[in-house]
């Protein structure tokens, strides 16, 4: 026990004396949250909108006020003649035109049916579809509100955005950043710190000493476990405070699953370290082999459902994609333990397989 | 005379390649035993088996009275080891390195403190004890690595090419430390490339292609092969085995 403690102290010293790395490790999650949250956001903001409606139309004006109040849209122009659309897009750099039918209010009051035309510059298809769904969401929420005051009405959009009515991108990338940061710290840093001992020859000294191999591994794991816990809390706090992310499910459950994922990543790190001989290779393998799949195949940036089948199968083998799903379920959808049993089981199986593989690998090296 | 290392037909195979081929030898307590051979002759593999890092394919051996196939955990408590990289933790201080390694061998803290004060004094490193190892010169690092390897007073210390990359004066000083340790009853098992260093050993073995081609005191070996220097003996031996094939 005393041996173990003095070894954990040694690992902590290694990390603390490498000022640059510890700084990067602690600041990385903050930077990622800020980057993804404000700069690299997939959301669209400052969309220039032109509207066309009959002057004095009560309901149309209300809807326009709503749209203009949203942080996503700027109403830059009111047009009377909706015929010259193409010049508006070309000359005025308008992104979207919303055209209300001439008798919008009257039609709704009388028959309860009217329509709104949304014309988008779809040269950026992602933006166009996002804009459309934003506007539809605004109209449909307005529709719900006035449903009581006016006779049954229908405005021709029918959309429901569950859990994320404002369609915030942060709901997707915060779980992604959590998976990414934990992967980097646990898999990459652990593998590098073990391989460094091999490279400098100190691992040999430890192996010929009476030090138990399990102690060597445990002492490597503990400091990164602490750092990743700090990072996890940082991310959650930032996400809740700055990005208004909810934590709808149980916080303890969220932490519990996160620790399961952390252990999976740590074992991946140990396994990688048994495969390679130097730090550069460890960094390359954990970078290419872990970070890329987390970015591309976890669902963080691209939805998995729309990927080709074989990529989906590969994604099934990426621990982060399961963790990503669980975090979304617990944080955003507020689901409980029973609803995430499948993901927990899969992560546990992955952990078991990795532990067995690492132990085998370690023994082979000694034999 | 107590034999602290004994091997009988020790063999290690990697697939169809025989790295160590039926070697039998012994080393006496307090002896400085030189383990020579060209690169790839099987020195490191043999040494790894003696240190309990690798299991023999067949053959037997004992180190400090423990069986190398079965009691390798016990062996580890009784040996010291220093590699050709003079491995210490670069980002720990001199004192921290000593404390860490002595702690692994279960030495009580009080004794570690007393002894490290004496050793640092002797190495003239007392004022450098709080310096990170990466900032001390290589010659001192080498001596420090050796002091760490014998700090817990092992029965045997294994030195794997311990003088690579240091200047002749540092090498001479280093051999003085080896003699001193041997005088204190520590058995020295040393591999080296330098044939002049071979002459400092009590007895040497020369490995060629996994086998021990010669084993004797340097003086006797030179006589037997009618050579002026160990270098000549070595070349004759290696050439001889090539001719036989």
HADDOCK unambig.tbl for C-alpha pairs under 7 A between the chains (distance, minus, plus):
assign (segid A and resid 3 and name CA) (segid B and resid 103 and name CA) 6.55 0.50 0.50
assign (segid A and resid 3 and name CA) (segid B and resid 104 and name CA) 6.03 0.50 0.50
assign (segid A and resid 14 and name CA) (segid B and resid 91 and name CA) 6.43 0.50 0.50
assign (segid A and resid 17 and name CA) (segid B and resid 91 and name CA) 6.93 0.50 0.50
assign (segid A and resid 200 and name CA) (segid B and resid 87 and name CA) 6.34 0.50 0.50
assign (segid A and resid 201 and name CA) (segid B and resid 85 and name CA) 6.45 0.50 0.50
assign (segid A and resid 201 and name CA) (segid B and resid 87 and name CA) 5.43 0.50 0.50
assign (segid A and resid 202 and name CA) (segid B and resid 87 and name CA) 5.26 0.50 0.50
assign (segid A and resid 202 and name CA) (segid B and resid 88 and name CA) 6.25 0.50 0.50
assign (segid A and resid 205 and name CA) (segid B and resid 81 and name CA) 6.62 0.50 0.50
assign (segid A and resid 208 and name CA) (segid B and resid 51 and name CA) 6.30 0.50 0.50
assign (segid A and resid 208 and name CA) (segid B and resid 53 and name CA) 6.64 0.50 0.50
assign (segid A and resid 208 and name CA) (segid B and resid 76 and name CA) 5.71 0.50 0.50
assign (segid A and resid 209 and name CA) (segid B and resid 76 and name CA) 5.27 0.50 0.50
assign (segid A and resid 209 and name CA) (segid B and resid 77 and name CA) 6.67 0.50 0.50
assign (segid A and resid 210 and name CA) (segid B and resid 73 and name CA) 6.51 0.50 0.50
assign (segid A and resid 210 and name CA) (segid B and resid 76 and name CA) 5.25 0.50 0.50
assign (segid A and resid 210 and name CA) (segid B and resid 77 and name CA) 5.56 0.50 0.50
assign (segid A and resid 210 and name CA) (segid B and resid 104 and name CA) 6.84 0.50 0.50
assign (segid A and resid 210 and name CA) (segid B and resid 105 and name CA) 6.59 0.50 0.50
assign (segid A and resid 211 and name CA) (segid B and resid 104 and name CA) 6.03 0.50 0.50
assign (segid A and resid 366 and name CA) (segid B and resid 53 and name CA) 5.72 0.50 0.50
assign (segid A and resid 366 and name CA) (segid B and resid 54 and name CA) 5.69 0.50 0.50
assign (segid A and resid 367 and name CA) (segid B and resid 54 and name CA) 5.08 0.50 0.50
assign (segid A and resid 367 and name CA) (segid B and resid 55 and name CA) 5.65 0.50 0.50
